[in-house]
Amino acid sequence: MPGASALIAALSVAGLPSDRFAFEGFLPAKAAARRERLQALAGETRTLIFYESAHRIGEALADMATAFGGARPAVLARELTKLFETVRDGSLSGLLAQVEADPDQRRGEFVLLVQGAAGDGDAKVAEGRRLYARLKEHLPPSTAAKLAAELSGAPRKALYGAE
């Protein structure tokens, strides 16, 4: 008899669109490969579902916030069908802050669900935020936002101050 599926259990309680979803499994362990994969998924309109390990959950959330934008709605389900089960929802940045603040939220097995991009405009904003995050490492924030907006086609106001 088949057992419970963490993927389906998480999807059923997440409150994110479930009519179409893409299961990505585990992201690459190496940071560069993980970031590259997430960038490729930034414009995906289906709900994205990932498995993640306890020792990489913080890095994965941080990389997702950079690739998808920190405001992107997401759900973090931990230890499903077990004694210490938790399901948290919010933005990617908010979930990252919760995980960083509470060591207990970095234990166990994770299913991470991320709402898909709403359409072409959101894909431009996601790309703009990704560019802005990289450019502000080397340029003043206003210059980085202006350049990221020009390159991505996203509105500058949506990028400036985006974390």
DSSP file (Angstrom, degrees, kcal/mol; ACC not computed):
  #  RESIDUE AA STRUCTURE BP1 BP2  ACC     N-H-->O    O-->H-N    N-H-->O    O-->H-N    TCO  KAPPA ALPHA  PHI   PSI    X-CA   Y-CA   Z-CA
    1    1 A M              0   0    0      0, 0.0     2,-0.0     0, 0.0     0, 0.0   0.000 360.0 360.0 360.0 130.4    0.0    0.0    0.0
    2    2 A P        -     0   0    0      0, 0.0     3,-0.1     0, 0.0     2,-0.1  -0.351 360.0-135.6 -69.1 148.2    1.5    3.4   -1.0
    3    3 A G        -     0   0    0      1,-0.2     2,-0.0    -2,-0.0     0, 0.0  -0.217  38.5 -60.5 -91.7-174.5    2.3    5.8    1.8
    4    4 A A        -     0   0    0     -2,-0.1     2,-0.6     1,-0.1    -1,-0.2  -0.339  45.3-136.0 -67.1 147.4    1.6    9.6    2.1
    5    5 A S     >  -     0   0    0      1,-0.1     4,-2.7    -3,-0.1     5,-0.2  -0.938   4.4-156.5-107.6 117.9    3.2   11.9   -0.4
    6    6 A A  H  > S+     0   0    0     -2,-0.6     4,-2.6     1,-0.2     5,-0.2   0.877  94.1  57.2 -59.6 -38.0    4.7   15.0    1.1
    7    7 A L  H  > S+     0   0    0      2,-0.2     4,-2.2     1,-0.2    -1,-0.2   0.948 112.4  38.1 -58.0 -52.7    4.3   16.8   -2.3
    8    8 A I  H  > S+     0   0    0      2,-0.2     4,-2.2     1,-0.2    -2,-0.2   0.880 115.0  54.0 -71.3 -38.6    0.6   16.2   -2.5
    9    9 A A  H  X S+     0   0    0     -4,-2.7     4,-1.0     2,-0.2    -1,-0.2   0.932 112.2  44.8 -59.9 -45.2    0.0   16.8    1.3
   10   10 A A  H >X S+     0   0    0     -4,-2.6     4,-1.3    -5,-0.2     3,-0.6   0.917 112.6  50.7 -65.4 -44.2    1.8   20.1    1.0
   11   11 A L  H 3X S+     0   0    0     -4,-2.2     4,-0.6    -5,-0.2     5,-0.3   0.866 106.5  56.1 -61.9 -36.8    0.0   21.2   -2.1
   12   12 A S  H 3< S+     0   0    0     -4,-2.2    -1,-0.2     1,-0.2    -2,-0.2   0.763 117.7  32.4 -70.9 -24.4   -3.4   20.3   -0.6
   13   13 A V  H << S+     0   0    0     -4,-1.0    -1,-0.2    -3,-0.6    -2,-0.2   0.506  97.0  87.0-107.1  -6.0   -2.9   22.7    2.4
   14   14 A A  H  < S-     0   0    0     -4,-1.3    -2,-0.1    -3,-0.2    -3,-0.1   0.816  79.2-140.1 -69.2 -33.2   -0.8   25.4    0.8
   15   15 A G     <  +     0   0    0     -4,-0.6    -1,-0.1     1,-0.3    -3,-0.1   0.590  61.6 123.6  79.4   8.6   -3.6   27.6   -0.5
   16   16 A L  S    S-     0   0    0     -5,-0.3    -1,-0.3     1,-0.1    -2,-0.1  -0.625  80.1 -72.1 -95.2 160.8   -1.6   28.2   -3.7
   17   17 A P        +     0   0    0      0, 0.0    30,-0.2     0, 0.0    -1,-0.1  -0.292  50.4 177.6 -53.9 129.9   -3.0   27.5   -7.1
   18   18 A S        +     0   0    0      1,-0.1     3,-0.2    28,-0.1    -7,-0.0   0.346  56.7  90.7-118.6   3.6   -3.1   23.7   -7.5
   19   19 A D  S    S+     0   0    0      1,-0.3     2,-0.4     0, 0.0    -1,-0.1   0.827 103.9  17.9 -70.5 -29.8   -4.7   23.3  -11.0
   20   20 A R  S    S+     0   0    0     25,-0.1    27,-1.7     2,-0.0     2,-0.3  -0.981  77.7 158.1-141.7 128.9   -1.2   23.4  -12.6
   21   21 A F  E     -a   47   0A   0     -2,-0.4     2,-0.5    25,-0.2    27,-0.2  -0.974  29.9-139.9-147.2 160.0    2.1   22.8  -10.8
   22   22 A A  E     -a   48   0A   0     25,-2.9    27,-2.5    -2,-0.3     2,-0.7  -0.983  12.8-149.3-125.4 120.6    5.6   21.8  -11.5
   23   23 A F  E     +a   49   0A   0     -2,-0.5    27,-0.2    25,-0.2    25,-0.1  -0.807  18.0 175.6 -90.6 118.4    7.5   19.4   -9.2
   24   24 A E  E     -     0   0A   0     25,-3.3    26,-0.2    -2,-0.7    -1,-0.1   0.543  21.9-155.7 -99.6 -10.9   11.2   20.3   -9.3
   25   25 A G  E     -a   50   0A   0     24,-0.7    26,-1.9    27,-0.0     2,-0.3  -0.408  57.8  -5.3  68.6-146.9   12.4   17.9   -6.7
   26   26 A F  E    S-a   51   0A   0     24,-0.2    26,-0.1    -2,-0.1     3,-0.1  -0.624  73.2-128.9 -82.0 138.0   15.7   18.8   -5.0
   27   27 A L        -     0   0    0     24,-0.7     7,-0.1    -2,-0.3    -1,-0.1  -0.426  44.3 -77.7 -74.8 159.2   17.6   21.9   -6.3
   28   28 A P        -     0   0    0      0, 0.0    -1,-0.1     0, 0.0     6,-0.1  -0.286  35.6-134.8 -57.3 144.5   21.3   21.4   -7.1
   29   29 A A  S    S+     0   0    0     -3,-0.1     2,-0.3     4,-0.1    -2,-0.1   0.841  83.8  82.7 -71.3 -34.7   23.5   21.4   -4.0
   30   30 A K  S  > S-     0   0    0      1,-0.1     4,-2.5     4,-0.0     5,-0.2  -0.563  81.2-133.3 -78.0 134.3   26.1   23.8   -5.5
   31   31 A A  H  > S+     0   0    0     -2,-0.3     4,-2.8     1,-0.2     5,-0.2   0.879 101.5  50.0 -55.8 -47.2   25.1   27.4   -5.2
   32   32 A A  H  > S+     0   0    0      1,-0.2     4,-2.1     2,-0.2    -1,-0.2   0.917 113.9  44.8 -62.8 -43.7   25.9   28.5   -8.8
   33   33 A A  H  > S+     0   0    0      2,-0.2     4,-2.2     1,-0.2    -1,-0.2   0.879 113.3  51.6 -67.3 -37.8   23.9   25.6  -10.3
   34   34 A R  H  X S+     0   0    0     -4,-2.5     4,-2.4     2,-0.2    -2,-0.2   0.935 111.3  46.9 -64.0 -46.6   21.0   26.2   -7.9
   35   35 A R  H  X S+     0   0    0     -4,-2.8     4,-2.4     1,-0.2    -2,-0.2   0.888 111.0  51.9 -64.1 -39.2   20.9   29.9   -8.8
   36   36 A E  H  X S+     0   0    0     -4,-2.1     4,-1.8    -5,-0.2    -1,-0.2   0.915 110.6  48.0 -63.1 -43.0   21.0   29.1  -12.5
   37   37 A R  H  X S+     0   0    0     -4,-2.2     4,-1.0     2,-0.2    -2,-0.2   0.914 112.2  49.1 -64.2 -43.1   18.1   26.7  -12.2
   38   38 A L  H >X S+     0   0    0     -4,-2.4     4,-0.6     1,-0.2     3,-0.6   0.896 108.1  53.5 -65.4 -40.0   16.1   29.2  -10.2
   39   39 A Q  H >< S+     0   0    0     -4,-2.4     3,-0.9     1,-0.2     4,-0.3   0.893 106.1  53.8 -60.4 -38.8   16.7   31.9  -12.7
   40   40 A A  H 3< S+     0   0    0     -4,-1.8     3,-0.3     1,-0.2    -1,-0.2   0.770 111.5  46.3 -66.0 -24.6   15.5   29.6  -15.5
   41   41 A L  H X< S+     0   0    0     -4,-1.0     3,-1.9    -3,-0.6    -1,-0.2   0.474  81.5 101.0 -94.6  -4.1   12.2   29.1  -13.4
   42   42 A A  T << S+     0   0    0     -3,-0.9    -1,-0.2    -4,-0.6    -2,-0.1   0.805  86.9  41.5 -56.0 -35.0   11.6   32.8  -12.6
   43   43 A G  T 3  S+     0   0    0     -4,-0.3    -1,-0.3    -3,-0.3    80,-0.2   0.425  82.3 126.9 -93.7   1.4    9.0   33.2  -15.3
   44   44 A E    <   -     0   0    0     -3,-1.9    73,-3.2     1,-0.1     4,-0.1  -0.399  44.6-161.3 -62.4 128.3    7.2   29.9  -14.7
   45   45 A T        +     0   0    0     71,-0.3    71,-0.4    -2,-0.1    -1,-0.1   0.638  63.0  87.0 -89.8 -15.3    3.5   30.5  -14.2
   46   46 A R  S    S-     0   0    0     69,-0.1   -25,-0.2     1,-0.1    71,-0.2  -0.471  95.5 -91.1 -79.3 156.5    2.7   27.2  -12.5
   47   47 A T  E     -a   21   0A   0    -27,-1.7   -25,-2.9   -30,-0.2     2,-0.4  -0.502  45.8-138.2 -62.2 131.6    3.1   26.7   -8.8
   48   48 A L  E     -aB  22 114A   0     66,-3.0    66,-2.7    -2,-0.2     2,-0.4  -0.803  16.7-164.7 -99.7 136.2    6.6   25.4   -8.2
   49   49 A I  E     +aB  23 113A   0    -27,-2.5   -25,-3.3    -2,-0.4   -24,-0.7  -0.981  10.6 175.5-125.9 129.2    7.3   22.6   -5.7
   50   50 A F  E     -aB  25 112A   0     62,-2.7    62,-2.8    -2,-0.4     2,-0.4  -0.929  24.3-140.8-128.4 150.9   10.7   21.8   -4.3
   51   51 A Y  E     -aB  26 111A   0    -26,-1.9   -24,-0.7    -2,-0.3     2,-0.3  -0.869  28.9-177.3 -99.8 146.4   12.1   19.4   -1.8
   52   52 A E  E     - B   0 110A   0     58,-1.8    58,-1.7    -2,-0.4     2,-0.2  -0.998  21.7-123.4-147.0 150.9   14.9   20.7    0.4
   53   53 A S    >>  -     0   0    0     -2,-0.3     3,-1.0    56,-0.2     4,-0.8  -0.482  28.5-113.1 -89.4 160.8   17.2   19.5    3.1
   54   54 A A  G >4 S+     0   0    0     54,-0.5     3,-0.5     1,-0.2     4,-0.4   0.867 114.0  53.1 -61.4 -39.2   17.6   21.0    6.5
   55   55 A H  G 34 S+     0   0    0      1,-0.2    -1,-0.2     2,-0.1     4,-0.1   0.584 117.5  36.6 -79.1  -6.6   21.2   22.2    6.0
   56   56 A R  G <> S+     0   0    0     -3,-1.0     4,-2.6     2,-0.1    -1,-0.2   0.388  84.5  99.6-120.0   2.7   20.3   24.0    2.7
   57   57 A I  H <X S+     0   0    0     -4,-0.8     4,-2.4    -3,-0.5     5,-0.2   0.898  85.2  48.2 -61.6 -41.7   16.9   25.5    3.5
   58   58 A G  H  > S+     0   0    0     -4,-0.4     4,-2.3     2,-0.2    -1,-0.2   0.929 113.7  46.3 -63.2 -45.5   18.2   29.0    4.3
   59   59 A E  H  > S+     0   0    0      2,-0.2     4,-2.5     1,-0.2    -2,-0.2   0.898 112.4  51.4 -63.9 -40.5   20.4   29.2    1.2
   60   60 A A  H  X S+     0   0    0     -4,-2.6     4,-2.4     2,-0.2    -2,-0.2   0.931 111.0  47.0 -63.8 -45.9   17.5   27.9   -1.0
   61   61 A L  H  X S+     0   0    0     -4,-2.4     4,-2.5    -5,-0.2    -1,-0.2   0.909 112.8  49.9 -62.4 -41.9   15.1   30.5    0.4
   62   62 A A  H  X S+     0   0    0     -4,-2.3     4,-1.7     1,-0.2    -2,-0.2   0.919 112.4  46.9 -62.9 -43.6   17.6   33.3   -0.1
   63   63 A D  H  X S+     0   0    0     -4,-2.5     4,-2.6     1,-0.2    -1,-0.2   0.871 112.0  50.9 -67.6 -36.2   18.4   32.3   -3.6
   64   64 A M  H  X>S+     0   0    0     -4,-2.4     4,-3.4     2,-0.2     5,-0.5   0.906 107.4  53.2 -66.5 -41.2   14.6   32.0   -4.4
   65   65 A A  H  X5S+     0   0    0     -4,-2.5     4,-1.2     1,-0.2    -1,-0.2   0.880 113.0  44.9 -61.5 -36.9   14.0   35.5   -3.0
   66   66 A T  H  <5S+     0   0    0     -4,-1.7    -2,-0.2     3,-0.2    -1,-0.2   0.931 119.8  39.5 -70.4 -46.2   16.7   36.8   -5.3
   67   67 A A  H  <5S+     0   0    0     -4,-2.6    63,-0.3     1,-0.2    -2,-0.2   0.881 131.5  24.7 -72.8 -39.3   15.6   34.9   -8.4
   68   68 A F  H  <5S-     0   0    0     -4,-3.4    -3,-0.2    -5,-0.2    -1,-0.2   0.582 117.5 -96.0-103.3 -13.1   11.8   35.3   -7.9
   69   69 A G    ><< -     0   0    0     -4,-1.2     3,-1.7    -5,-0.5    23,-0.3   0.239  29.2-103.6  96.9 133.0   11.6   38.5   -5.8
   70   70 A G  T 3  S+     0   0    0      1,-0.3    23,-2.5    -5,-0.2    24,-0.5   0.701 117.4  60.5 -63.3 -20.6   11.3   38.5   -2.0
   71   71 A A  T 3  S+     0   0    0     20,-0.2    -1,-0.3    -6,-0.2    -2,-0.1   0.542  73.0 121.2 -85.2  -6.6    7.6   39.3   -2.2
   72   72 A R  S <  S-     0   0    0     -3,-1.7    20,-1.5    -7,-0.1    21,-0.1  -0.377  71.2-113.5 -61.3 127.6    6.7   36.2   -4.1
   73   73 A P  E     +C   91   0A   0      0, 0.0    42,-2.6     0, 0.0     2,-0.3  -0.338  48.0 163.5 -62.9 141.2    4.1   34.2   -2.1
   74   74 A A  E     -CD  90 114A   0     16,-3.2    16,-2.0    40,-0.2     2,-0.4  -0.965  30.1-140.2-153.2 165.1    5.3   30.8   -0.8
   75   75 A V  E     -CD  89 113A   0     38,-2.6    38,-2.8    -2,-0.3     2,-0.6  -1.000   7.8-157.9-133.9 133.9    4.6   28.1    1.6
   76   76 A L  E     -CD  88 112A   0     12,-3.1    12,-2.6    -2,-0.4     2,-0.5  -0.952  10.7-171.5-114.2 114.0    7.2   26.2    3.7
   77   77 A A  E     -CD  87 111A   0     34,-3.0    34,-2.6    -2,-0.6     2,-0.4  -0.921   6.6-171.3-108.6 126.2    5.9   22.8    4.9
   78   78 A R  E     -CD  86 110A   0      8,-3.3     8,-2.2    -2,-0.5    32,-0.2  -0.950  60.6  -6.6-123.7 135.7    8.2   21.0    7.4
   79   79 A E  S >  S-     0   0    0     30,-2.5     3,-1.7    -2,-0.4    -1,-0.2   0.880  79.6-157.2  55.0  46.2    8.0   17.4    8.7
   80   80 A L  T 3  S+     0   0    0     29,-0.3    -1,-0.1     1,-0.3     3,-0.1  -0.261  71.7  10.2 -59.3 141.0    4.6   16.7    7.1
   81   81 A T  T 3  S+     0   0    0      1,-0.2    -1,-0.3     2,-0.1     2,-0.2   0.638 111.1 105.4  63.3  19.9    2.6   13.9    8.8
   82   82 A K  S X  S-     0   0    0     -3,-1.7     3,-1.4    -4,-0.2    -1,-0.2  -0.729  87.8 -95.4-121.9 173.4    5.0   13.9   11.7
   83   83 A L  T 3  S+     0   0    0      1,-0.3    -2,-0.1    -2,-0.2    -3,-0.0   0.854 120.9  42.5 -57.5 -41.6    4.9   15.1   15.3
   84   84 A F  T 3  S+     0   0    0     -4,-0.1    -1,-0.3    -5,-0.1    -4,-0.1  -0.056  81.1 157.4-101.3  33.3    6.5   18.5   14.7
   85   85 A E    <   +     0   0    0     -3,-1.4     2,-0.3    -6,-0.1    -6,-0.2  -0.313  13.7 177.0 -58.5 133.2    4.7   19.3   11.4
   86   86 A T  E     -C   78   0A   0     -8,-2.2    -8,-3.3     2,-0.0     2,-0.4  -0.997  16.9-168.6-138.3 144.0    4.6   23.0   10.6
   87   87 A V  E     -C   77   0A   0     -2,-0.3     2,-0.4   -10,-0.2   -10,-0.2  -0.979  13.6-179.9-131.1 118.4    3.2   24.8    7.6
   88   88 A R  E     -C   76   0A   0    -12,-2.6   -12,-3.1    -2,-0.4     2,-0.3  -0.940   4.4-169.5-120.5 140.1    4.1   28.5    7.2
   89   89 A D  E     +C   75   0A   0     -2,-0.4     2,-0.3   -14,-0.2   -14,-0.2  -0.892  32.5  90.8-126.2 160.9    3.0   30.8    4.5
   90   90 A G  E    S-C   74   0A   0    -16,-2.0   -16,-3.2    -2,-0.3     2,-0.2  -0.983  75.8 -30.2 154.8-156.2    4.1   34.3    3.5
   91   91 A S  E  >  -C   73   0A   0     -2,-0.3     4,-2.7   -18,-0.2     5,-0.2  -0.490  57.9-110.9 -86.1 162.1    6.6   35.9    1.2
   92   92 A L  H  > S+     0   0    0    -20,-1.5     4,-2.3   -22,-0.3   -21,-0.2   0.914 121.3  48.9 -58.4 -42.5    9.9   34.3    0.3
   93   93 A S  H  > S+     0   0    0    -23,-2.5     4,-2.1     2,-0.2    -1,-0.2   0.901 111.5  49.4 -64.5 -40.5   11.7   37.0    2.3
   94   94 A G  H  > S+     0   0    0    -24,-0.5     4,-2.0     2,-0.2    -2,-0.2   0.902 111.0  48.6 -65.4 -42.1    9.3   36.5    5.3
   95   95 A L  H  X S+     0   0    0     -4,-2.7     4,-2.5     2,-0.2     5,-0.2   0.902 109.7  52.9 -64.8 -40.4    9.8   32.8    5.3
   96   96 A L  H  X S+     0   0    0     -4,-2.3     4,-2.6    -5,-0.2    -2,-0.2   0.922 108.3  50.5 -59.7 -44.0   13.6   33.2    5.2
   97   97 A A  H  X S+     0   0    0     -4,-2.1     4,-1.9     1,-0.2    -1,-0.2   0.895 110.8  49.4 -62.0 -40.1   13.4   35.6    8.2
   98   98 A Q  H  X S+     0   0    0     -4,-2.0     4,-1.4     2,-0.2     7,-0.2   0.913 111.9  47.7 -65.3 -42.4   11.4   33.0   10.1
   99   99 A V  H  < S+     0   0    0     -4,-2.5    -2,-0.2     1,-0.2     6,-0.2   0.900 113.6  47.7 -65.9 -40.9   13.8   30.2    9.3
  100  100 A E  H  < S+     0   0    0     -4,-2.6    -1,-0.2    -5,-0.2    -2,-0.2   0.835 112.7  49.5 -69.0 -31.7   16.8   32.3   10.3
  101  101 A A  H  < S+     0   0    0     -4,-1.9    -1,-0.2     1,-0.2    -2,-0.2   0.743 111.2  48.6 -80.2 -24.1   15.2   33.4   13.6
  102  102 A D    ><  -     0   0    0     -4,-1.4     3,-1.9    -5,-0.1    -1,-0.2  -0.915  61.7-162.9-125.5 105.7   14.1   29.9   14.8
  103  103 A P  G >  S+     0   0    0      0, 0.0     3,-1.7     0, 0.0    -1,-0.1   0.790  91.4  65.2 -57.2 -28.3   16.7   27.1   14.7
  104  104 A D  G >  S+     0   0    0      1,-0.3     3,-1.1     2,-0.1    -5,-0.1   0.784  92.8  62.4 -65.0 -24.9   13.8   24.5   15.1
  105  105 A Q  G <  S+     0   0    0     -3,-1.9    -1,-0.3     1,-0.3    -6,-0.1   0.388  95.2  61.6 -82.5   6.0   12.6   25.7   11.6
  106  106 A R  G <  S+     0   0    0     -3,-1.7     2,-0.4    -4,-0.1    -1,-0.3   0.047  89.9  90.3-113.2  22.9   15.9   24.4   10.1
  107  107 A R  S <  S+     0   0    0     -3,-1.1     2,-0.2     2,-0.1   -28,-0.0  -0.910  74.0  11.0-118.7 146.0   15.3   20.8   11.2
  108  108 A G  S    S-     0   0    0     -2,-0.4   -54,-0.5   -30,-0.1     2,-0.4  -0.516  95.9 -34.1  99.5-160.8   13.6   18.0    9.3
  109  109 A E        -     0   0    0     -2,-0.2   -30,-2.5   -56,-0.1     2,-0.4  -0.858  57.9-153.4-107.7 139.0   12.4   17.5    5.8
  110  110 A F  E     -BD  52  78A   0    -58,-1.7   -58,-1.8    -2,-0.4     2,-0.4  -0.887  19.4-168.4-121.0 143.7   11.0   20.4    3.8
  111  111 A V  E     -BD  51  77A   0    -34,-2.6   -34,-3.0    -2,-0.4     2,-0.5  -0.999  18.6-164.8-119.7 124.9    8.6   20.9    0.9
  112  112 A L  E     -BD  50  76A   0    -62,-2.8   -62,-2.7    -2,-0.4     2,-0.4  -0.953   3.5-169.1-116.1 121.7    8.7   24.4   -0.5
  113  113 A L  E     -BD  49  75A   0    -38,-2.8   -38,-2.6    -2,-0.5     2,-0.4  -0.925   1.9-169.3-112.2 133.5    5.9   25.7   -2.7
  114  114 A V  E     -BD  48  74A   0    -66,-2.7   -66,-3.0    -2,-0.4   -40,-0.2  -0.984  26.2-116.8-126.7 128.8    6.3   29.0   -4.6
  115  115 A Q        -     0   0    0    -42,-2.6   -68,-0.1    -2,-0.4   -69,-0.1  -0.366  38.2-113.0 -61.8 139.4    3.5   30.7   -6.4
  116  116 A G        -     0   0    0    -71,-0.4   -71,-0.3     1,-0.1   -69,-0.1  -0.222  37.9 -85.5 -69.1 162.1    4.1   30.9  -10.1
  117  117 A A        -     0   0    0    -73,-3.2    -1,-0.1   -71,-0.2     3,-0.1  -0.429  34.1-131.9 -66.1 143.5    4.7   34.2  -11.9
  118  118 A A        -     0   0    0      1,-0.2     2,-0.3    -2,-0.1    -1,-0.1   0.723  64.4 -65.8 -74.2 -21.6    1.4   35.9  -12.9
  119  119 A G  S  > S-     0   0    0      1,-0.1     4,-2.0   -75,-0.1     3,-0.2  -0.988  78.2 -35.7 163.2-163.0    2.5   36.5  -16.5
  120  120 A D  H  > S+     0   0    0     -2,-0.3     4,-2.0     1,-0.2     5,-0.2   0.865 128.4  54.2 -59.2 -40.5    4.8   38.4  -18.7
  121  121 A G  H  > S+     0   0    0      1,-0.2     4,-2.1     2,-0.2    -1,-0.2   0.911 109.4  47.8 -61.9 -42.1    4.9   41.5  -16.5
  122  122 A D  H  > S+     0   0    0      1,-0.2     4,-2.9     2,-0.2    -1,-0.2   0.856 108.2  55.3 -67.5 -34.6    5.8   39.5  -13.4
  123  123 A A  H  X S+     0   0    0     -4,-2.0     4,-2.4     2,-0.2    -1,-0.2   0.896 108.4  48.9 -64.5 -38.5    8.6   37.7  -15.4
  124  124 A K  H  X S+     0   0    0     -4,-2.0     4,-2.7     2,-0.2    30,-0.4   0.911 112.5  47.5 -66.1 -41.7   10.0   41.1  -16.3
  125  125 A V  H  X S+     0   0    0     -4,-2.1     4,-2.8     2,-0.2     5,-0.2   0.916 111.3  50.9 -65.3 -42.3    9.8   42.2  -12.6
  126  126 A A  H  X S+     0   0    0     -4,-2.9     4,-2.1     2,-0.2    -2,-0.2   0.926 113.5  44.9 -60.9 -44.4   11.5   39.0  -11.5
  127  127 A E  H  X S+     0   0    0     -4,-2.4     4,-2.6     1,-0.2    -2,-0.2   0.908 112.8  51.7 -65.8 -41.2   14.3   39.4  -14.0
  128  128 A G  H  X S+     0   0    0     -4,-2.7     4,-2.9     1,-0.2    -2,-0.2   0.894 110.0  48.6 -61.6 -40.8   14.6   43.1  -13.0
  129  129 A R  H  X S+     0   0    0     -4,-2.8     4,-2.5     2,-0.2    -1,-0.2   0.882 110.3  51.7 -67.6 -37.7   14.9   42.2   -9.3
  130  130 A R  H  X S+     0   0    0     -4,-2.1     4,-1.6   -63,-0.3    -2,-0.2   0.945 113.6  43.9 -62.9 -46.7   17.5   39.6  -10.1
  131  131 A L  H  X S+     0   0    0     -4,-2.6     4,-3.1     1,-0.2     5,-0.2   0.920 112.2  52.9 -63.6 -43.8   19.5   42.1  -12.1
  132  132 A Y  H  X S+     0   0    0     -4,-2.9     4,-2.7     1,-0.2    -1,-0.2   0.915 105.8  53.9 -58.5 -44.4   19.0   44.8   -9.4
  133  133 A A  H  < S+     0   0    0     -4,-2.5     4,-0.3     1,-0.2    -1,-0.2   0.890 114.6  41.1 -58.7 -39.9   20.3   42.4   -6.7
  134  134 A R  H >< S+     0   0    0     -4,-1.6     3,-1.0    -5,-0.2     4,-0.3   0.914 115.7  48.7 -74.6 -43.0   23.5   41.8   -8.6
  135  135 A L  H >X S+     0   0    0     -4,-3.1     3,-2.0     1,-0.2     4,-1.8   0.853 100.9  62.9 -68.3 -35.0   24.0   45.4   -9.8
  136  136 A K  T 3< S+     0   0    0     -4,-2.7    -1,-0.2     1,-0.3    -2,-0.1   0.651  90.3  69.8 -69.6 -10.7   23.6   47.0   -6.4
  137  137 A E  T <4 S+     0   0    0     -3,-1.0    -1,-0.3    -4,-0.3    -2,-0.2   0.747 117.7  20.9 -69.6 -22.4   26.6   45.0   -5.2
  138  138 A H  T <4 S+     0   0    0     -3,-2.0    -2,-0.2    -4,-0.3    -1,-0.2   0.520 124.3  48.5-123.0 -11.7   28.7   47.3   -7.4
  139  139 A L  S  < S-     0   0    0     -4,-1.8    -1,-0.1     1,-0.0     0, 0.0  -0.870  90.9 -87.3-129.8 160.2   26.6   50.4   -8.0
  140  140 A P     >  -     0   0    0      0, 0.0     4,-2.7     0, 0.0     3,-0.3  -0.388  48.7-111.0 -60.4 147.8   24.6   52.9   -5.9
  141  141 A P  H  > S+     0   0    0      0, 0.0     4,-2.6     0, 0.0     5,-0.2   0.861 115.8  50.9 -53.5 -42.2   21.0   51.6   -5.5
  142  142 A S  H  > S+     0   0    0      2,-0.2     4,-2.1     1,-0.2     5,-0.1   0.909 113.4  45.1 -65.7 -39.9   19.3   54.2   -7.7
  143  143 A T  H  > S+     0   0    0     -3,-0.3     4,-2.5     2,-0.2     5,-0.2   0.906 113.0  51.0 -67.3 -42.0   21.8   53.6  -10.5
  144  144 A A  H  X S+     0   0    0     -4,-2.7     4,-2.6     1,-0.2    -2,-0.2   0.911 111.3  48.0 -61.7 -42.8   21.4   49.8  -10.1
  145  145 A A  H  X S+     0   0    0     -4,-2.6     4,-2.3    -5,-0.2    -1,-0.2   0.910 111.7  49.8 -65.2 -42.5   17.6   50.1  -10.3
  146  146 A K  H  X S+     0   0    0     -4,-2.1     4,-2.1    -5,-0.2    -2,-0.2   0.935 114.7  43.7 -62.1 -46.8   17.7   52.3  -13.4
  147  147 A L  H  X S+     0   0    0     -4,-2.5     4,-2.4     2,-0.2    -2,-0.2   0.906 113.3  50.9 -66.8 -42.5   20.0   50.0  -15.2
  148  148 A A  H  X S+     0   0    0     -4,-2.6     4,-2.2    -5,-0.2     6,-0.4   0.889 110.4  50.5 -62.7 -38.9   18.1   46.9  -14.2
  149  149 A A  H  X S+     0   0    0     -4,-2.3     4,-2.3     2,-0.2     5,-0.3   0.911 110.6  48.9 -65.1 -42.7   14.8   48.5  -15.3
  150  150 A E  H  < S+     0   0    0     -4,-2.1    -2,-0.2     1,-0.2    -1,-0.2   0.914 115.7  43.5 -62.8 -43.0   16.3   49.3  -18.7
  151  151 A L  H  < S+     0   0    0     -4,-2.4    -2,-0.2     1,-0.2    -1,-0.2   0.837 124.0  33.3 -73.8 -33.3   17.7   45.8  -19.2
  152  152 A S  H  < S-     0   0    0     -4,-2.2    -2,-0.2    -5,-0.2    -3,-0.2   0.709  96.6-125.9 -98.1 -22.1   14.6   43.9  -18.1
  153  153 A G     <  +     0   0    0     -4,-2.3    -4,-0.1     1,-0.3    -3,-0.1   0.515  65.0 135.5  85.2   4.5   11.8   46.1  -19.1
  154  154 A A        -     0   0    0     -6,-0.4    -1,-0.3   -30,-0.4     2,-0.2  -0.521  67.0 -93.0 -82.9 152.9   10.4   46.2  -15.6
  155  155 A P    >>  -     0   0    0      0, 0.0     3,-1.0     0, 0.0     4,-0.6  -0.454  28.8-133.1 -65.4 136.2    9.2   49.4  -14.0
  156  156 A R  H >> S+     0   0    0      1,-0.3     4,-2.5     2,-0.2     3,-1.4   0.863 104.5  59.9 -59.1 -37.7   12.0   51.1  -12.0
  157  157 A K  H 34 S+     0   0    0      1,-0.3    -1,-0.3     2,-0.2   -12,-0.0   0.802 100.3  56.2 -62.5 -28.9    9.7   51.6   -9.0
  158  158 A A  H <4 S+     0   0    0     -3,-1.0    -1,-0.3     1,-0.1    -2,-0.2   0.667 115.2  38.4 -76.0 -15.3    9.1   47.9   -8.8
  159  159 A L  H X< S+     0   0    0     -3,-1.4     3,-2.7    -4,-0.6    -2,-0.2   0.819  87.5  96.3-103.4 -40.1   12.9   47.3   -8.5
  160  160 A Y  T 3< S+     0   0    0     -4,-2.5     3,-0.1     1,-0.3   -18,-0.1  -0.340 105.6   2.9 -62.2 122.4   14.3   50.1   -6.3
  161  161 A G  T 3  S+     0   0    0      1,-0.3     2,-0.3    -2,-0.2    -1,-0.3   0.443  93.0 146.1  81.6   0.0   14.5   48.9   -2.8
  162  162 A A    <         0   0    0     -3,-2.7    -1,-0.3     1,-0.2    -3,-0.0  -0.544 360.0 360.0 -70.7 128.1   13.3   45.4   -3.7
  163  163 A E              0   0    0     -2,-0.3    -1,-0.2    -3,-0.1   -94,-0.1   0.343 360.0 360.0-122.5 360.0   15.1   42.8   -1.5
